[in-house]
Amino acid sequence: MTFCLDTTLIKPEKDKDIKNAIILLHGYGGDGKDISMLSLNWKRHLPNTLFICPNGPEPCSINPSGYQWFDLTKDDPKYILAQSIKAEKKLYQFIGEIKKEFNLKNDKICLSGFSQGCMMSINLGLISDEPFNCVVGFSGKIINQNDLLLRKKTTTNILLIHGDSDQVVSPNFMLEAKDFFIRNNLEIETHLIKNCDHHIPIEASSIALNYILKKLNNPKS
């Protein structure tokens, strides 16, 4: 099947059935192959998991060899929100194609992303008609709290991880997101990684893997 987004697929070994999936969304200027590096360690512990790493729908404005989920060249919150919602619709279509192709339901799908990909994962996890298994976000934020509150339909368990030295997306955004989720009765777990800037270190990858293992094995935990 041809999907609406170009994607890197990492399937289980040939003798393993696909029982669940992790959708990994790259950051601004990255691509699916970049973020797929997370699967190198994770797949050893998740033998029945399909890893799905799509490219963003547009070439990145500042790095044409990479992709973006939405444009960041204008410092205009309304423009950014409109662009992110457009990307959301494309991702929603893509996830529908994945679910049909691999016979998966939302409760067997984990959404994960870095930076801009984290922002998209948070929104998709809460505006969908049915909750996903979980959302795991690295170094991101809520794009627009008022908009998300108005459009929120469901509750998906969320883990946010951020470096305390991040100069690109301030770690304060993780604290703001935590406050938002707590105030709106959503399950949220956060981890601040010491001496970490805007990337995913081994410690963050391990924390995320343990969280995903717990949620896929026991979604209600």
C-alpha positions in Angstrom: 0.0 0.0 0.0 1.1 3.6 -0.7 0.7 5.9 2.3 -0.1 9.6 2.1 3.3 10.3 3.8 6.6 8.8 2.7 7.6 6.6 5.6 10.3 4.3 6.9 8.9 1.0 8.2 10.8 -1.2 10.5 8.9 -4.5 10.8 9.3 -7.3 13.3 11.5 -10.3 12.4 9.8 -12.6 9.8 8.6 -15.1 12.3 7.0 -12.5 14.6 3.4 -11.2 14.2 2.7 -7.5 14.4 0.7 -6.9 17.7 1.3 -3.2 18.1 3.0 -0.1 16.6 5.0 2.9 17.6 4.7 6.0 15.3 7.8 8.1 15.6 7.6 11.8 14.5 10.8 13.6 13.7 11.7 17.2 14.7 11.9 20.3 12.5 14.2 19.8 9.6 14.6 16.0 10.3 13.1 13.0 8.6 11.8 9.5 9.3 15.2 7.9 9.0 16.6 10.2 11.7 14.0 9.4 14.3 14.0 5.7 13.3 17.4 5.4 15.2 15.3 5.1 18.4 14.1 1.7 17.2 17.6 0.2 17.1 17.5 -0.4 20.9 13.8 -0.5 21.4 13.0 -3.3 18.9 15.1 -5.8 20.9 12.6 -5.4 23.7 9.5 -5.1 21.5 9.7 -8.0 19.1 6.1 -7.8 18.0 6.2 -4.0 17.3 6.0 -2.2 14.0 8.0 1.1 14.0 6.5 3.7 11.6 8.6 6.8 10.9 7.0 9.1 8.4 8.5 12.2 6.8 6.7 15.5 7.4 4.4 16.7 4.7 6.6 19.6 3.6 10.2 20.3 2.9 11.7 22.3 5.8 11.9 26.0 5.1 15.4 26.3 6.6 16.7 22.9 5.7 15.3 21.7 2.3 16.9 18.3 2.6 14.7 17.7 5.7 11.0 18.0 6.5 8.6 19.9 8.7 5.2 19.2 10.2 4.4 22.9 10.0 6.2 26.2 9.1 8.0 28.1 11.8 9.3 31.0 9.7 6.6 33.4 10.8 6.4 34.4 14.5 2.6 34.4 14.4 0.8 32.1 16.8 -2.4 32.1 14.7 -0.4 31.1 11.6 1.5 28.4 13.4 -1.7 27.0 14.9 -3.4 26.9 11.5 -0.4 25.2 9.9 -0.2 22.6 12.7 -3.9 21.8 12.3 -3.3 21.2 8.6 -0.5 18.8 9.5 -2.7 17.1 12.0 -5.3 16.3 9.4 -2.6 14.8 7.2 -1.3 12.7 10.1 -4.8 11.6 11.0 -5.2 10.4 7.4 -1.9 8.6 7.6 -2.7 6.9 10.9 -6.0 5.7 9.4 -4.1 4.1 6.5 -1.7 2.4 8.9 -4.5 1.0 11.0 -6.2 -0.4 8.0 -3.1 -1.8 6.4 -1.9 -3.6 9.6 -5.2 -4.2 11.3 -4.4 -2.1 14.4 -6.6 -0.2 16.8 -5.6 3.0 18.7 -5.1 1.1 21.9 -2.2 -0.8 20.2 -0.5 2.3 18.9 2.0 4.5 20.8 2.6 8.0 19.4 6.1 9.4 20.0 8.0 12.4 18.7 10.9 14.8 19.1 10.5 18.6 19.3 7.9 19.5 16.6 7.1 15.8 16.4 6.3 15.8 20.1 4.0 18.8 19.6 2.1 16.9 17.0 1.9 13.7 19.1 0.4 15.6 22.1 -2.3 17.1 19.9 -3.1 13.8 18.1 -3.2 11.9 21.4 -6.0 14.2 22.7 -8.1 15.2 19.7 -8.7 11.7 18.4 -12.0 10.0 18.8 -10.4 7.1 20.7 -7.4 7.2 23.0 -4.1 5.9 21.8 -2.1 3.5 24.0 0.2 6.3 25.1 2.1 9.4 24.0 5.8 9.8 24.6 7.2 13.2 23.8 10.8 14.4 23.8 11.8 18.1 24.0 8.4 19.5 22.9 5.5 21.6 24.1 1.8 22.2 23.7 1.3 24.3 20.6 -1.7 26.2 21.9 -3.4 25.3 25.2 -6.6 27.1 24.6 -7.1 25.4 21.2 -6.2 22.0 22.6 -8.7 22.4 25.5 -11.5 23.3 23.1 -10.8 20.3 20.8 -9.8 17.7 23.3 -12.0 14.6 22.9 -10.2 11.8 24.8 -7.6 11.0 27.4 -4.3 9.3 26.4 -1.6 8.6 28.9 1.4 10.9 28.4 5.1 10.9 29.2 7.2 14.0 28.5 11.0 14.1 28.7 13.1 17.2 28.4 16.7 18.3 28.8 17.3 20.9 31.5 19.8 22.8 29.3 17.6 22.9 26.2 18.1 26.2 24.4 15.8 25.5 21.5 12.6 24.5 23.3 12.8 25.7 26.9 12.2 23.0 29.6 9.7 25.5 31.1 7.3 24.3 28.4 7.3 20.8 29.9 6.3 22.2 33.3 3.6 24.3 31.6 2.3 21.2 29.9 2.4 19.2 33.1 0.3 21.9 34.8 -2.2 21.9 31.9 -2.6 18.1 32.0 -3.0 18.0 35.8 -5.6 20.8 35.8 -7.5 18.8 33.1 -7.4 15.5 34.9 -5.0 13.8 32.4 -2.4 11.3 33.4 1.0 12.8 32.9 4.5 11.7 33.8 7.5 13.9 33.3 11.3 13.6 33.5 13.9 16.3 33.4 17.3 15.1 32.2 20.3 16.9 33.8 22.9 18.5 31.6 21.0 17.7 28.4 20.3 20.1 25.5 18.0 19.7 22.5 18.5 16.0 21.7 17.5 12.5 23.0 20.2 11.0 25.2 20.4 7.3 26.1 18.9 8.0 29.5 15.8 9.6 27.9 15.5 6.7 25.4 15.6 4.1 28.3 13.0 6.0 30.3 10.7 6.1 27.3 11.2 2.4 26.5 10.3 1.3 30.0 7.2 3.5 29.9 6.1 2.1 26.6 6.7 -1.5 27.7 4.6 -0.9 30.7 1.8 0.6 28.8 1.7 -1.9 25.9 1.8 -4.8 28.4 -0.8 -3.3 30.7 -2.6 -0.3 29.1 -4.4 0.6 32.3 -1.3 0.8 34.5 
